[in-house]
Amino acid sequence: MRIQRLDSLETIPAPEWNALAPDRHPFLSHEFLSALERHRCVGGHAGWLPWHILVRDEGGKLLGAAPLYLKFNSYGEFVFDWNWAHAYRQQGLDYYPKLVSAIPYTPATGRRLLLAPDQPEPRKTAEAIVEFALEEARRHRLSSVHCLFPLAEELEALGRRGFLQRLGCQFHWRNRGYRDFQDFLDTLTAKRRKNIQRERRLVREAGLELQILHGHEAGEAQWHAAHGFYRSTFDRLGGIPTLTLPFFLDIAAALRERLVLVLASRQGRAVAAAISLRDDTTLYGRHWGCQAEFDSLHFEACYYQGLDYCIRRGLQRFEPGAQGEHKIYRGFLPALTHSAHWIAHPGSRRAIAGFLARETPAVRDYARTLLQHSPYRDEVTLDATAVAGPA
């Protein structure tokens, strides 16, 4: 095997990289990741320096890869380790830089160890990727290596190399073969069904019209408006809008139907937008912004339009983003997410392991408690796929 580190995805052909991404996962695509680099949404200035890993056989065939970044902060990760960084500072240690395998600014589950499907020993390739990341960390004396929102099935390879496992909780929706949106509503309790119907009615009564456009169907003016709404959310909350208008225009043209724009208008003028991405099975809600506050418009644009889209298009899952307990009452149930963490400093590793030993059962209890507020008439359980992996 030949293993190398890539400072930019521009140096590898898109079809070669994309052959490793299952189900046309948008965030793992060469088009998405390279656009982040090309439009300076990532880089040293943003605290996300590309350090991608490639594994080839002796003949040069690509066997595997991993999206990897040298991080100088914890911004845009959605697996919160600010307290770990604070503890390092108290000990006079440097927590940054660190290595992170993740999709920048994106709390979406997906494969992190990308493996060619037609190879004889995929497990060996996966282990080579993990070991190379650890060698890089040791060589550069980095504090840690982190793998965020991987698939549960990838945890074993990480665990064998000493990664500590951490649980998180999001709220996901599963398509149970619904014929249409009303069929979905009919599975809810009367109280929750009426609440959703009321929220949708308020949007209509406000004179708001919503349309769904795929990336290549929206014009530049519409993307300009959507980007302005995206920026307004960060301006209001005091964050940094790292994704630029050229980035959105780029991926809109490249990803086409894998980019989904919900645009809300009033009297012919755009007033809000929700931006999602999709693969062959799942819709991923990502960004939202509005010009003014309208009762229930956020729920309509970010949730109900997406649910209806999934049902009509036959998608099986909807991940609307991180956090948000209010999503439960709108059909999204608790789902456990995963991350894995290799800590170089022995004392810090012991302290973090102790913290995770306390946090893990608390996260499970939190998810189970929230599940008691399920809006569905039938009994539901935590998603078996989402909770797969070591307890």
Secondary structure, 3 states (H helix, E strand, C coil): CEEEEECCHHHCCHHHHHCCCHHHCCCCCHHHHHHHHHCCCCEHHHCEEECEEEEECCCCCEEEEECCEEECCCCCCCCCCHHHHHHHHHCCCCCCCEEEECCCCCCCCCCCCEECCCCCCHHHHHHHHHHHHHHHHHHCCCCEEEEECCCHHHHHHHHCCCCEEEEEEEEEEECCCCCCHHHHHCCECHHHHHHHHHHHHHHHHCCEEEEEEEHHHCCHHHHHHHHHHHHHHHHHHCCCCCCCHHHHHHHHHHHHHHEEEEEEEECCEEEEEEEEEECCCEEEEEEEEECCCCCCHHHHHHHHHHHHHHHHHCCCEEECCCCCHHHHHHCCEEEEEEEEEEECCHHHHHHHHHHHHHHHHHHHHHHHHHHCCCCECCCCCCCCCCCCCCC
